[in-house]
Amino acid sequence: MPNNVFLVGPMGAGKSTIGRLLAAELKVPFYDSDRVIEQRTGADIPWIFDVEGESGFRDRESAVLAELAEEPGAVIATGGGIILRPENAEVMHRGGRVCYLTASVEHLVERTAKDKKRPLLQVDNPRQKIVELLEQRDPLYRAVADWVVVTDRRPPKVVARDIAERLGQD
């Protein structure tokens, strides 16, 4: 049975950075579901959103998640909207443990401010969009998570180490 660690949370919470460090700490493979999608399609996420719409992207995201969940022990950073489809929560629970990485709105805005590869934030008021997304998604992240980790003002290595210790206790 797969024993993966899935990292969920909003854009800018640190899923990719912390995931890479956590995988190194645990000595297991690391996968970023968005990067896997980009490698397979040969296109970046904004292009997929433009051409296929959010629904088409979510279809690809669910398919990649189902495949990665079959890995026999990996750390998997998911896209911020992975929890919008209930079947994805089931896939993650069958495939391992789920950690919700979260941060304050201020930190999320700061961390995503210069990133033009986040289609949902290419709006006039990215801060307001982050607030809206959090209001919608926070309950879904919490519902799927085995535990919640706040990443505000914490070095990624420390967060990764804390998650690894938590995994050792469970």
C-alpha positions as CSV (number, residue, x, y, z in Angstrom):
1,M,0.0,0.0,0.0
2,P,1.4,3.4,-0.9
3,N,2.6,5.5,2.0
4,N,2.9,8.9,0.4
5,V,2.8,12.4,1.9
6,F,0.6,14.8,0.1
7,L,1.0,18.5,0.6
8,V,-2.1,20.6,0.0
9,G,-2.7,24.3,0.6
10,P,-3.0,27.7,-1.2
11,M,-0.6,29.2,-3.7
12,G,2.5,30.5,-1.9
13,A,2.2,28.3,1.2
14,G,5.5,26.6,0.3
15,K,4.3,23.2,-1.0
16,S,7.0,22.8,-3.7
17,T,9.9,24.2,-1.6
18,I,9.0,22.3,1.6
19,G,8.1,19.2,-0.4
20,R,11.5,19.1,-2.0
21,L,13.2,19.5,1.4
22,L,10.9,17.0,3.1
23,A,11.6,14.4,0.4
24,A,15.3,14.8,0.9
25,E,14.9,14.5,4.6
26,L,12.9,11.3,4.2
27,K,15.1,10.1,1.4
28,V,12.1,9.5,-0.9
29,P,11.2,10.8,-4.4
30,F,9.5,14.2,-4.8
31,Y,6.8,15.1,-7.3
32,D,5.2,18.4,-7.9
33,S,1.9,17.6,-9.7
34,D,1.9,20.9,-11.6
35,R,5.4,20.3,-12.9
36,V,4.5,16.7,-13.9
37,I,1.5,18.2,-15.9
38,E,3.8,20.7,-17.6
39,Q,6.4,18.1,-18.5
40,R,3.8,15.8,-20.0
41,T,2.0,18.4,-22.0
42,G,5.0,20.4,-23.0
43,A,3.0,23.5,-21.9
44,D,2.9,25.7,-18.8
45,I,-0.1,25.9,-16.5
46,P,-1.2,29.3,-17.7
47,W,-1.3,28.1,-21.3
48,I,-3.3,25.0,-20.3
49,F,-5.8,27.3,-18.5
50,D,-6.1,29.5,-21.6
51,V,-6.6,26.7,-24.0
52,E,-8.5,24.1,-22.0
53,G,-10.0,26.2,-19.3
54,E,-9.9,25.5,-15.6
55,S,-12.0,22.4,-16.0
56,G,-9.6,20.9,-18.6
57,F,-6.7,21.6,-16.2
58,R,-8.5,20.0,-13.3
59,D,-9.1,16.9,-15.4
60,R,-5.3,16.6,-16.0
61,E,-4.6,17.4,-12.4
62,S,-6.9,14.6,-11.2
63,A,-5.4,12.1,-13.6
64,V,-1.8,12.9,-12.5
65,L,-2.7,12.8,-8.8
66,A,-4.3,9.3,-9.3
67,E,-1.1,8.1,-10.9
68,L,1.3,9.7,-8.4
69,A,-0.8,8.3,-5.5
70,E,0.3,4.8,-6.6
71,E,3.9,5.6,-5.9
72,P,5.3,3.5,-3.1
73,G,6.4,6.3,-0.8
74,A,6.9,9.8,-2.1
75,V,6.3,13.4,-1.2
76,I,3.8,14.9,-3.6
77,A,3.1,18.7,-3.7
78,T,-0.3,19.3,-5.2
79,G,-1.8,22.3,-6.9
80,G,-3.9,24.7,-4.8
81,G,-7.2,23.6,-6.3
82,I,-6.7,19.8,-6.0
83,I,-9.2,19.7,-3.2
84,L,-12.0,21.1,-5.4
85,R,-12.9,17.6,-6.5
86,P,-14.0,15.3,-3.8
87,E,-12.5,12.3,-5.6
88,N,-9.1,13.8,-5.2
89,A,-9.5,13.7,-1.4
90,E,-10.3,10.0,-1.6
91,V,-7.2,9.4,-3.8
92,M,-4.9,11.1,-1.3
93,H,-6.3,9.4,1.7
94,R,-5.9,6.0,0.1
95,G,-2.4,6.9,-1.0
96,G,-1.0,8.2,2.3
97,R,-1.1,11.1,4.7
98,V,-2.2,14.7,3.9
99,C,-0.5,17.8,5.3
100,Y,-2.2,21.2,4.9
101,L,0.4,23.9,4.6
102,T,-1.1,27.3,5.3
103,A,0.1,30.9,5.7
104,S,-1.4,34.3,6.4
105,V,-2.9,36.3,3.6
106,E,-0.1,38.8,3.9
107,H,2.5,36.1,3.4
108,L,0.7,34.5,0.5
109,V,0.4,37.8,-1.2
110,E,4.1,38.5,-0.6
111,R,5.2,35.1,-1.9
112,T,3.1,35.2,-5.0
113,A,3.5,38.9,-5.9
114,K,6.0,38.5,-8.7
115,D,4.9,35.1,-10.0
116,K,3.2,35.4,-13.4
117,K,2.6,31.6,-13.7
118,R,-0.4,31.6,-11.4
119,P,-3.4,32.0,-13.7
120,L,-6.0,32.6,-11.0
121,L,-3.9,35.5,-9.7
122,Q,-3.7,37.4,-13.0
123,V,-6.4,39.8,-11.9
124,D,-6.5,43.5,-10.9
125,N,-6.5,42.7,-7.1
126,P,-4.5,39.5,-6.4
127,R,-4.8,40.0,-2.6
128,Q,-8.6,40.0,-2.9
129,K,-8.5,36.9,-5.0
130,I,-6.3,35.1,-2.4
131,V,-8.8,36.0,0.3
132,E,-11.7,34.7,-1.8
133,L,-9.8,31.4,-2.6
134,L,-8.9,30.9,1.1
135,E,-12.5,31.5,2.1
136,Q,-13.7,28.9,-0.4
137,R,-10.9,26.4,0.0
138,D,-9.7,26.5,3.7
139,P,-12.6,24.3,4.9
140,L,-11.8,21.8,2.1
141,Y,-8.1,21.8,3.0
142,R,-8.9,21.2,6.6
143,A,-11.4,18.4,5.8
144,V,-8.8,16.5,3.8
145,A,-5.8,17.1,6.1
146,D,-4.4,14.7,8.6
147,W,-2.7,17.8,10.1
148,V,-2.2,21.5,9.5
149,V,1.2,23.3,9.5
150,V,1.5,27.1,9.5
151,T,4.5,28.2,7.4
152,D,4.5,32.0,8.2
153,R,8.0,33.3,8.9
154,R,9.4,29.8,9.3
155,P,12.4,28.6,7.3
156,P,11.3,25.9,4.9
157,K,14.0,23.5,6.3
158,V,12.5,23.8,9.8
159,V,9.0,23.2,8.5
160,A,10.2,20.1,6.5
161,R,12.0,18.8,9.6
162,D,8.9,19.3,11.7
163,I,6.7,17.4,9.2
164,A,9.3,14.5,9.1
165,E,9.3,14.3,12.9
166,R,5.5,14.3,12.9
167,L,5.5,11.4,10.4
168,G,7.9,9.5,12.6
169,Q,5.4,9.9,15.5
170,D,2.3,8.7,13.6
